[in-house]
Amino acid sequence: MSPHRSPGPSGMPSAGPTLGEVGESGVLEQVLAALQGTPTAGVQVGPGDDTALLDVRRGALLATTDTMVRGPDWRDDWSAGFDVGVKAVTQNLADLAAMGGVGTGVLVTLVAEQSLPLAWARELTEGLAWGCSRAGVPVLGGDLNGAGDGVVMVSITALGELADGVGGPVLRSGARPGDVVAVSGPLGRSAAGLELLLRHGAEAGSQEPAGLVAELLAHHLRPLTDLRQGAAAARSGASAMIDVSDGLVRDGDRLARASGVVLELAEEAVAALADRLAPAVGSAAQVCVLGGGEEHELLACFPDGPPAGWIALGRVTDVPTDGPTGAAPGVTLGGRRLDPRTGGWDHFGG
């Protein structure tokens, strides 16, 4: 299955009625129509009633939520509503995967100005529906609300459970010295895509090398990761895991602090990831790898090595009592401590 349009910069629809002109019932009519055909397994009551009712097989529930705001999280001159919908689904389901879980349903909230085109809300829902269908996760319902001029926010609450064959959740706090540090896929693609958009705007898609540029733009606008890798990591004995949403160093630091260890990144491993991006973004490549957010690959630690296809990045070590890295948990590269505040994404600091 593939999206109904190719990834690339796209703008806000300019024609057709707005949310204010059709009212809540008109918006709901479009939203519910766009959700037709999405998964219904395990759902006893879905969208259209006061609340959803779904089966819980495992007797334990995973729950996470995330919000995207127009401006800080996407720009209309780059992202269509479909892109925003796919990204919102990916970032929430990746959080479930980071615990060794799979999604069982999502609840969606749209808060928007009255002048927002109805076509954009329909595109958003189509993106949500496509992302959920790709993952086999039902859309359970949600909420609509109005807002002041210029405001558009999309929030998802994702529910899930531990995947089959996973005995317990994989937390951030279980890494131990000697573990291998690995990531489920290449890092820096979303940040590199953003870098290209900042440099070239709507012309970013025409840059060379075309194949790599298209991949980087797609991963920033509409990130798609293999969500099955969370369960695969858990079954392989992962001791700790986290979704790389705010950057390798920033999220790695969170895992290291929770576990009371140091993540010692290998220079050659980081260089290999950067070399893959360099033909498109040049000297910015390593910054993209270390600090790029919205990757939604999984960073995990493994006592016995990672599953096939994962990329080894280094080792877990004890916190040193002296020396250049200081006596605190964190992330190092070539013996140098990396400051999580100098890269990655912070919702209140940029």
TORMARKE-107686 format. One record per residue (C-alpha): residue number from 1; chain; x, y, z. Coordinates in steps of 0.2 Angstrom, whole numbers, plus 5000, padded with zeros to 4 digits. Layout:
% residues N
+------+-------+------+------+------+
| resi | chain |    x |    y |    z |
+------+-------+------+------+------+
|  NUM |     A |    X |    Y |    Z |
...
+------+-------+------+------+------+
//
This chain:
% residues 350
+------+-------+------+------+------+
| resi | chain |    x |    y |    z |
+------+-------+------+------+------+
|    1 |     A | 5000 | 5000 | 5000 |
|    2 |     A | 5006 | 5017 | 4996 |
|    3 |     A | 5000 | 5035 | 4999 |
|    4 |     A | 4988 | 5043 | 4986 |
|    5 |     A | 5001 | 5056 | 4982 |
|    6 |     A | 5020 | 5057 | 4981 |
|    7 |     A | 5029 | 5065 | 4995 |
|    8 |     A | 5035 | 5083 | 4992 |
|    9 |     A | 5032 | 5101 | 4997 |
|   10 |     A | 5013 | 5105 | 4996 |
|   11 |     A | 5002 | 5119 | 5001 |
|   12 |     A | 4985 | 5122 | 5010 |
|   13 |     A | 4970 | 5120 | 4999 |
|   14 |     A | 4964 | 5137 | 4993 |
|   15 |     A | 4947 | 5133 | 4987 |
|   16 |     A | 4931 | 5126 | 4994 |
|   17 |     A | 4921 | 5128 | 5010 |
|   18 |     A | 4929 | 5131 | 5027 |
|   19 |     A | 4926 | 5123 | 5044 |
|   20 |     A | 4916 | 5138 | 5049 |
|   21 |     A | 4905 | 5137 | 5034 |
|   22 |     A | 4900 | 5119 | 5036 |
|   23 |     A | 4900 | 5118 | 5055 |
|   24 |     A | 4904 | 5103 | 5066 |
|   25 |     A | 4891 | 5091 | 5057 |
|   26 |     A | 4899 | 5095 | 5040 |
|   27 |     A | 4916 | 5092 | 5046 |
|   28 |     A | 4911 | 5075 | 5055 |
|   29 |     A | 4903 | 5070 | 5039 |
|   30 |     A | 4919 | 5072 | 5029 |
|   31 |     A | 4930 | 5064 | 5043 |
|   32 |     A | 4919 | 5049 | 5045 |
|   33 |     A | 4918 | 5046 | 5027 |
|   34 |     A | 4937 | 5047 | 5026 |
|   35 |     A | 4939 | 5033 | 5039 |
|   36 |     A | 4928 | 5021 | 5030 |
|   37 |     A | 4938 | 5005 | 5027 |
|   38 |     A | 4951 | 5007 | 5041 |
|   39 |     A | 4954 | 4992 | 5053 |
|   40 |     A | 4940 | 4987 | 5065 |
|   41 |     A | 4948 | 4971 | 5073 |
|   42 |     A | 4944 | 4971 | 5092 |
|   43 |     A | 4933 | 4986 | 5091 |
|   44 |     A | 4915 | 4983 | 5097 |
|   45 |     A | 4910 | 5001 | 5095 |
|   46 |     A | 4919 | 5013 | 5084 |
|   47 |     A | 4917 | 5032 | 5079 |
|   48 |     A | 4900 | 5040 | 5080 |
|   49 |     A | 4895 | 5036 | 5098 |
|   50 |     A | 4899 | 5044 | 5114 |
|   51 |     A | 4914 | 5033 | 5117 |
|   52 |     A | 4923 | 5018 | 5109 |
|   53 |     A | 4922 | 5001 | 5116 |
|   54 |     A | 4936 | 4989 | 5112 |
|   55 |     A | 4943 | 4972 | 5117 |
|   56 |     A | 4958 | 4971 | 5128 |
|   57 |     A | 4967 | 4954 | 5126 |
|   58 |     A | 4982 | 4955 | 5137 |
|   59 |     A | 4973 | 4963 | 5153 |
|   60 |     A | 4986 | 4977 | 5152 |
|   61 |     A | 4985 | 4993 | 5142 |
|   62 |     A | 4998 | 5004 | 5134 |
|   63 |     A | 4994 | 5023 | 5132 |
|   64 |     A | 5003 | 5038 | 5125 |
|   65 |     A | 4998 | 5055 | 5117 |
|   66 |     A | 5007 | 5068 | 5107 |
|   67 |     A | 5001 | 5084 | 5099 |
|   68 |     A | 5007 | 5093 | 5083 |
|   69 |     A | 5004 | 5112 | 5081 |
|   70 |     A | 5005 | 5122 | 5065 |
|   71 |     A | 5021 | 5132 | 5065 |
|   72 |     A | 5032 | 5123 | 5077 |
|   73 |     A | 5028 | 5106 | 5070 |
|   74 |     A | 5024 | 5109 | 5052 |
|   75 |     A | 5022 | 5122 | 5039 |
|   76 |     A | 5008 | 5123 | 5026 |
|   77 |     A | 5019 | 5128 | 5012 |
|   78 |     A | 5029 | 5112 | 5014 |
|   79 |     A | 5016 | 5099 | 5022 |
|   80 |     A | 4999 | 5095 | 5016 |
|   81 |     A | 4985 | 5089 | 5028 |
|   82 |     A | 4989 | 5071 | 5022 |
|   83 |     A | 5007 | 5073 | 5028 |
|   84 |     A | 5002 | 5079 | 5045 |
|   85 |     A | 4991 | 5064 | 5047 |
|   86 |     A | 5004 | 5051 | 5043 |
|   87 |     A | 5017 | 5060 | 5054 |
|   88 |     A | 5005 | 5061 | 5069 |
|   89 |     A | 5001 | 5042 | 5068 |
|   90 |     A | 5019 | 5037 | 5066 |
|   91 |     A | 5025 | 5047 | 5081 |
|   92 |     A | 5012 | 5040 | 5092 |
|   93 |     A | 5014 | 5022 | 5087 |
|   94 |     A | 5033 | 5023 | 5088 |
|   95 |     A | 5031 | 5027 | 5106 |
|   96 |     A | 5021 | 5011 | 5108 |
|   97 |     A | 5034 | 5001 | 5099 |
|   98 |     A | 5048 | 5008 | 5110 |
|   99 |     A | 5040 | 4998 | 5124 |
|  100 |     A | 5038 | 4982 | 5114 |
|  101 |     A | 5020 | 4986 | 5110 |
|  102 |     A | 5008 | 4987 | 5096 |
|  103 |     A | 4993 | 4998 | 5093 |
|  104 |     A | 4976 | 4993 | 5096 |
|  105 |     A | 4967 | 5010 | 5093 |
|  106 |     A | 4969 | 5029 | 5091 |
|  107 |     A | 4959 | 5044 | 5097 |
|  108 |     A | 4961 | 5060 | 5087 |
|  109 |     A | 4958 | 5078 | 5091 |
|  110 |     A | 4958 | 5092 | 5079 |
|  111 |     A | 4957 | 5110 | 5086 |
|  112 |     A | 4957 | 5123 | 5072 |
|  113 |     A | 4952 | 5141 | 5066 |
|  114 |     A | 4935 | 5142 | 5058 |
|  115 |     A | 4944 | 5148 | 5042 |
|  116 |     A | 4953 | 5131 | 5039 |
|  117 |     A | 4948 | 5124 | 5023 |
|  118 |     A | 4937 | 5108 | 5025 |
|  119 |     A | 4947 | 5100 | 5011 |
|  120 |     A | 4962 | 5101 | 5023 |
|  121 |     A | 4953 | 5092 | 5037 |
|  122 |     A | 4948 | 5079 | 5025 |
|  123 |     A | 4966 | 5077 | 5019 |
|  124 |     A | 4972 | 5076 | 5037 |
|  125 |     A | 4959 | 5062 | 5040 |
|  126 |     A | 4964 | 5052 | 5025 |
|  127 |     A | 4982 | 5053 | 5031 |
|  128 |     A | 4978 | 5047 | 5048 |
|  129 |     A | 4967 | 5033 | 5040 |
|  130 |     A | 4981 | 5028 | 5028 |
|  131 |     A | 4994 | 5028 | 5042 |
|  132 |     A | 4983 | 5018 | 5054 |
|  133 |     A | 4978 | 5005 | 5040 |
|  134 |     A | 4997 | 5003 | 5036 |
|  135 |     A | 4999 | 4998 | 5054 |
|  136 |     A | 4983 | 4988 | 5056 |
|  137 |     A | 4977 | 5000 | 5070 |
|  138 |     A | 4959 | 5006 | 5071 |
|  139 |     A | 4954 | 5024 | 5073 |
|  140 |     A | 4942 | 5024 | 5088 |
|  141 |     A | 4935 | 5042 | 5087 |
|  142 |     A | 4940 | 5059 | 5094 |
|  143 |     A | 4935 | 5077 | 5096 |
|  144 |     A | 4933 | 5093 | 5086 |
|  145 |     A | 4935 | 5111 | 5093 |
|  146 |     A | 4937 | 5128 | 5087 |
|  147 |     A | 4951 | 5140 | 5090 |
|  148 |     A | 4957 | 5158 | 5086 |
|  149 |     A | 4964 | 5164 | 5070 |
|  150 |     A | 4980 | 5155 | 5064 |
|  151 |     A | 4978 | 5140 | 5076 |
|  152 |     A | 4978 | 5122 | 5070 |
|  153 |     A | 4982 | 5108 | 5082 |
|  154 |     A | 4981 | 5089 | 5080 |
|  155 |     A | 4983 | 5078 | 5095 |
|  156 |     A | 4982 | 5059 | 5095 |
|  157 |     A | 4980 | 5047 | 5110 |
|  158 |     A | 4986 | 5030 | 5105 |
|  159 |     A | 4981 | 5014 | 5114 |
|  160 |     A | 4991 | 4998 | 5113 |
|  161 |     A | 4997 | 4982 | 5121 |
|  162 |     A | 5012 | 4971 | 5122 |
|  163 |     A | 5016 | 4962 | 5106 |
|  164 |     A | 5014 | 4943 | 5106 |
|  165 |     A | 5029 | 4934 | 5113 |
|  166 |     A | 5034 | 4950 | 5123 |
|  167 |     A | 5034 | 4946 | 5142 |
|  168 |     A | 5035 | 4963 | 5149 |
|  169 |     A | 5038 | 4981 | 5143 |
|  170 |     A | 5055 | 4987 | 5138 |
|  171 |     A | 5059 | 5003 | 5149 |
|  172 |     A | 5072 | 5016 | 5147 |
|  173 |     A | 5080 | 5011 | 5164 |
|  174 |     A | 5087 | 4993 | 5160 |
|  175 |     A | 5103 | 4996 | 5151 |
|  176 |     A | 5118 | 4988 | 5158 |
|  177 |     A | 5137 | 4990 | 5155 |
|  178 |     A | 5142 | 4979 | 5141 |
|  179 |     A | 5126 | 4980 | 5131 |
|  180 |     A | 5127 | 4984 | 5113 |
|  181 |     A | 5119 | 5001 | 5108 |
|  182 |     A | 5109 | 5000 | 5092 |
|  183 |     A | 5096 | 5009 | 5081 |
|  184 |     A | 5083 | 5001 | 5071 |
|  185 |     A | 5087 | 5011 | 5055 |
|  186 |     A | 5097 | 5025 | 5048 |
|  187 |     A | 5097 | 5042 | 5058 |
|  188 |     A | 5097 | 5060 | 5052 |
|  189 |     A | 5085 | 5058 | 5037 |
|  190 |     A | 5071 | 5069 | 5044 |
|  191 |     A | 5083 | 5083 | 5050 |
|  192 |     A | 5092 | 5082 | 5033 |
|  193 |     A | 5075 | 5084 | 5024 |
|  194 |     A | 5071 | 5099 | 5035 |
|  195 |     A | 5088 | 5106 | 5031 |
|  196 |     A | 5085 | 5105 | 5012 |
|  197 |     A | 5068 | 5113 | 5014 |
|  198 |     A | 5076 | 5127 | 5024 |
|  199 |     A | 5089 | 5130 | 5011 |
|  200 |     A | 5078 | 5128 | 4995 |
|  201 |     A | 5060 | 5129 | 5000 |
|  202 |     A | 5048 | 5123 | 4987 |
|  203 |     A | 5062 | 5119 | 4976 |
|  204 |     A | 5070 | 5107 | 4988 |
|  205 |     A | 5063 | 5092 | 4978 |
|  206 |     A | 5073 | 5097 | 4962 |
|  207 |     A | 5090 | 5096 | 4971 |
|  208 |     A | 5103 | 5082 | 4968 |
|  209 |     A | 5106 | 5068 | 4970 |
|  210 |     A | 5087 | 5066 | 4966 |
|  211 |     A | 5084 | 5048 | 4974 |
|  212 |     A | 5092 | 5053 | 4991 |
|  213 |     A | 5084 | 5070 | 4991 |
|  214 |     A | 5067 | 5062 | 4988 |
|  215 |     A | 5070 | 5050 | 5002 |
|  216 |     A | 5075 | 5063 | 5015 |
|  217 |     A | 5061 | 5075 | 5011 |
|  218 |     A | 5048 | 5060 | 5012 |
|  219 |     A | 5055 | 5055 | 5029 |
|  220 |     A | 5053 | 5073 | 5036 |
|  221 |     A | 5036 | 5076 | 5029 |
|  222 |     A | 5029 | 5059 | 5031 |
|  223 |     A | 5040 | 5048 | 5041 |
|  224 |     A | 5037 | 5029 | 5039 |
|  225 |     A | 5047 | 5017 | 5050 |
|  226 |     A | 5046 | 4998 | 5053 |
|  227 |     A | 5035 | 4998 | 5069 |
|  228 |     A | 5037 | 4979 | 5071 |
|  229 |     A | 5055 | 4982 | 5076 |
|  230 |     A | 5050 | 4987 | 5094 |
|  231 |     A | 5043 | 4969 | 5096 |
|  232 |     A | 5058 | 4962 | 5088 |
|  233 |     A | 5069 | 4971 | 5099 |
|  234 |     A | 5059 | 4965 | 5115 |
|  235 |     A | 5060 | 4947 | 5109 |
|  236 |     A | 5078 | 4948 | 5106 |
|  237 |     A | 5081 | 4953 | 5125 |
|  238 |     A | 5082 | 4972 | 5123 |
|  239 |     A | 5087 | 4979 | 5140 |
|  240 |     A | 5081 | 4997 | 5137 |
|  241 |     A | 5073 | 5006 | 5122 |
|  242 |     A | 5067 | 5023 | 5117 |
|  243 |     A | 5059 | 5031 | 5102 |
|  244 |     A | 5071 | 5044 | 5093 |
|  245 |     A | 5059 | 5058 | 5092 |
|  246 |     A | 5070 | 5073 | 5099 |
|  247 |     A | 5087 | 5067 | 5093 |
|  248 |     A | 5100 | 5054 | 5096 |
|  249 |     A | 5110 | 5063 | 5109 |
|  250 |     A | 5095 | 5070 | 5118 |
|  251 |     A | 5085 | 5054 | 5118 |
|  252 |     A | 5101 | 5044 | 5121 |
|  253 |     A | 5104 | 5055 | 5136 |
|  254 |     A | 5087 | 5051 | 5143 |
|  255 |     A | 5090 | 5033 | 5142 |
|  256 |     A | 5107 | 5034 | 5149 |
|  257 |     A | 5101 | 5044 | 5164 |
|  258 |     A | 5086 | 5033 | 5167 |
|  259 |     A | 5098 | 5018 | 5167 |
|  260 |     A | 5113 | 5026 | 5176 |
|  261 |     A | 5125 | 5022 | 5162 |
|  262 |     A | 5135 | 5030 | 5148 |
|  263 |     A | 5131 | 5027 | 5130 |
|  264 |     A | 5148 | 5026 | 5121 |
|  265 |     A | 5145 | 5030 | 5103 |
|  266 |     A | 5158 | 5023 | 5090 |
|  267 |     A | 5165 | 5037 | 5079 |
|  268 |     A | 5165 | 5026 | 5064 |
|  269 |     A | 5147 | 5021 | 5066 |
|  270 |     A | 5141 | 5039 | 5067 |
|  271 |     A | 5152 | 5044 | 5052 |
|  272 |     A | 5145 | 5030 | 5042 |
|  273 |     A | 5127 | 5037 | 5045 |
|  274 |     A | 5133 | 5054 | 5041 |
|  275 |     A | 5142 | 5049 | 5025 |
|  276 |     A | 5125 | 5042 | 5019 |
|  277 |     A | 5118 | 5060 | 5020 |
|  278 |     A | 5133 | 5070 | 5015 |
|  279 |     A | 5129 | 5070 | 4996 |
|  280 |     A | 5113 | 5080 | 5000 |
|  281 |     A | 5117 | 5091 | 5015 |
|  282 |     A | 5136 | 5091 | 5015 |
|  283 |     A | 5144 | 5097 | 5031 |
|  284 |     A | 5128 | 5097 | 5041 |
|  285 |     A | 5127 | 5078 | 5040 |
|  286 |     A | 5134 | 5074 | 5057 |
|  287 |     A | 5123 | 5087 | 5065 |
|  288 |     A | 5108 | 5079 | 5057 |
|  289 |     A | 5113 | 5062 | 5064 |
|  290 |     A | 5117 | 5067 | 5081 |
|  291 |     A | 5104 | 5080 | 5084 |
|  292 |     A | 5090 | 5077 | 5071 |
|  293 |     A | 5072 | 5075 | 5079 |
|  294 |     A | 5057 | 5066 | 5071 |
|  295 |     A | 5067 | 5051 | 5066 |
|  296 |     A | 5055 | 5038 | 5075 |
|  297 |     A | 5068 | 5024 | 5073 |
|  298 |     A | 5071 | 5015 | 5090 |
|  299 |     A | 5087 | 5016 | 5100 |
|  300 |     A | 5089 | 5001 | 5111 |
|  301 |     A | 5103 | 4992 | 5121 |
|  302 |     A | 5105 | 4973 | 5119 |
|  303 |     A | 5115 | 4961 | 5131 |
|  304 |     A | 5117 | 4948 | 5117 |
|  305 |     A | 5117 | 4960 | 5101 |
|  306 |     A | 5103 | 4967 | 5091 |
|  307 |     A | 5091 | 4959 | 5079 |
|  308 |     A | 5096 | 4957 | 5060 |
|  309 |     A | 5095 | 4974 | 5051 |
|  310 |     A | 5098 | 4985 | 5066 |
|  311 |     A | 5113 | 4996 | 5066 |
|  312 |     A | 5126 | 4995 | 5080 |
|  313 |     A | 5131 | 5012 | 5087 |
|  314 |     A | 5142 | 5008 | 5102 |
|  315 |     A | 5142 | 5001 | 5119 |
|  316 |     A | 5135 | 5004 | 5136 |
|  317 |     A | 5149 | 5008 | 5149 |
|  318 |     A | 5149 | 5012 | 5168 |
|  319 |     A | 5148 | 5030 | 5173 |
|  320 |     A | 5166 | 5036 | 5176 |
|  321 |     A | 5172 | 5042 | 5192 |
|  322 |     A | 5184 | 5055 | 5184 |
|  323 |     A | 5191 | 5059 | 5167 |
|  324 |     A | 5185 | 5070 | 5153 |
|  325 |     A | 5167 | 5063 | 5153 |
|  326 |     A | 5163 | 5068 | 5171 |
|  327 |     A | 5155 | 5057 | 5184 |
|  328 |     A | 5137 | 5057 | 5177 |
|  329 |     A | 5127 | 5047 | 5165 |
|  330 |     A | 5126 | 5053 | 5147 |
|  331 |     A | 5131 | 5050 | 5129 |
|  332 |     A | 5149 | 5051 | 5123 |
|  333 |     A | 5158 | 5051 | 5106 |
|  334 |     A | 5176 | 5047 | 5105 |
|  335 |     A | 5178 | 5050 | 5123 |
|  336 |     A | 5170 | 5067 | 5122 |
|  337 |     A | 5154 | 5070 | 5132 |
|  338 |     A | 5140 | 5076 | 5121 |
|  339 |     A | 5128 | 5090 | 5128 |
|  340 |     A | 5110 | 5085 | 5124 |
|  341 |     A | 5105 | 5104 | 5125 |
|  342 |     A | 5115 | 5108 | 5110 |
|  343 |     A | 5105 | 5098 | 5098 |
|  344 |     A | 5088 | 5089 | 5095 |
|  345 |     A | 5071 | 5096 | 5098 |
|  346 |     A | 5064 | 5105 | 5114 |
|  347 |     A | 5046 | 5110 | 5114 |
|  348 |     A | 5050 | 5125 | 5124 |
|  349 |     A | 5067 | 5129 | 5118 |
|  350 |     A | 5067 | 5125 | 5100 |
+------+-------+------+------+------+
//
